[in-house]
């Protein structure tokens, strides 16, 4: 896969996640109007089946508080 195609796929993944997460969070806030702050953790988990079991898998965790009021 070319570098350009790889970057396009990455951007597509992140865009899809962003849109879905935004819709889920906005819906959650609407269902819980009395909440002042939401605390989230987003985890990126590498599910790839590598031939070499010693290959280090990608792992990323981001935490963030969102003020709703």
PyMOL commands that set and color helices and strands:
alter all, ss='L'
color gray80, all
select helices_A, chain A and resi 3-31
alter helices_A, ss='H'
color red, helices_A
select strands_A, chain A and resi 37-45+59-67
alter strands_A, ss='S'
color yellow, strands_A
deselect
rebuild
show_as cartoon
